[in-house]
Amino acid sequence: MLVLKNVSKSYDNSKNAVDKISLEIKKGEIIGFIGPNGAGKTTTIKMITGIISPTEGDIVINGVDISKAPIEAKKNFTYVPDHPSIFDAIKGIDYLNFIADMYEVSIKDRKERIERFTKVFQIYDALAQTINSYSHGMRQKLLLSGALLPNPNLFILDEPLVGLDPHSAKLLKDLMKEHCRNGGTIFFSSHVLEVVENLCDRVAIIHKGKLIACDTPDNIKKNKDLTLEEVFLEMTKDE
Ligand SMILES: Nc1ncnc2c1ncn2[C@@H]1O[C@H](COP(=O)(O)OP(=O)(O)OP(=O)(O)O)[C@@H](O)[C@H]1O
């Protein structure tokens, strides 16, 4: 579903913020992407989503190279960024209908899915209001509802749990599991290692721009009686 081949990004033409990352994610997998601050998570996600271009390497989404056929590739995924910045002079419902139009979601499906996700996230009653009246959490839930709405093949989230209350975080985790059970694929970054350990089929660890592990949580822990957090801290500590 998602293939990265030797992907690097340099912002200053001297050092690589992301350094020759290769990764293959299969349909139905949920992958957690973890790493210390500044490791290169957001840079990688921005390259996958086509917001920035790699300095070198290829990114292929559902068989489509995003640099060669960006629109075709982008039809396969939705993305929730780490900051819920959103054009906010429009109403919540107009934003969701815009997303549904972009992804060609039928009128019947969009009605059902908008109702379902916004009721789950308890923003349904606010949809007729303009987004600039929404709290930070409400904006994030609107973005999440919009990203789930097209039922994407690949769902990409950058730090999705930041700013969500525990109740909403649980709802999101349940929706993520459901999405993968139904054949969807998820790639998300997080600093909440307990969630990553419990939710993910595999965990990819990035450190100083390099991918230092990509395996099941048990294999990364080498089946020792340690938490993912303990192993992660050991693997990424600065000598
Ligand atoms: N627009 C930019 N211009 C120059 N350098 C950048 C830019 N964006 C990121 N960087 C640098 O690239 C490196 C990777 O940053 P990135 O934001 O991808 O890390 P991250 O793993 O997402 O970090 P965090 O956990 O803090 O969000 C860092 O050294 C950062 O300072």
The ligand as an ORCA input file, in Angstrom:
! r2SCAN-3c Opt
* xyz 0 1
  N      11.139     23.739      7.140
  C      12.311     23.347      7.685
  N      13.471     23.978      7.375
  C      14.639     23.587      7.908
  N      14.766     22.546      8.772
  C      13.661     21.880      9.106
  C      12.367     22.237      8.587
  N      11.438     21.385      9.090
  C      12.123     20.537      9.902
  N      13.439     20.835      9.900
  C      14.482     20.099     10.625
  O      14.439     18.744     10.204
  C      14.639     17.873     11.310
  C      13.456     16.930     11.424
  O      12.304     17.679     11.827
  P      10.853     17.048     11.926
  O       9.893     18.162     12.181
  O      10.619     16.185     10.760
  O      11.007     16.124     13.230
  P       9.898     15.365     14.093
  O      10.433     13.989     14.317
  O       8.569     15.487     13.477
  O       9.965     16.176     15.460
  P       8.838     16.469     16.599
  O       8.680     15.189     17.376
  O       9.516     17.532     17.420
  O       7.596     16.935     15.911
  C      14.875     18.748     12.534
  O      16.252     18.913     12.702
  C      14.211     20.061     12.133
  O      14.845     21.142     12.790
*
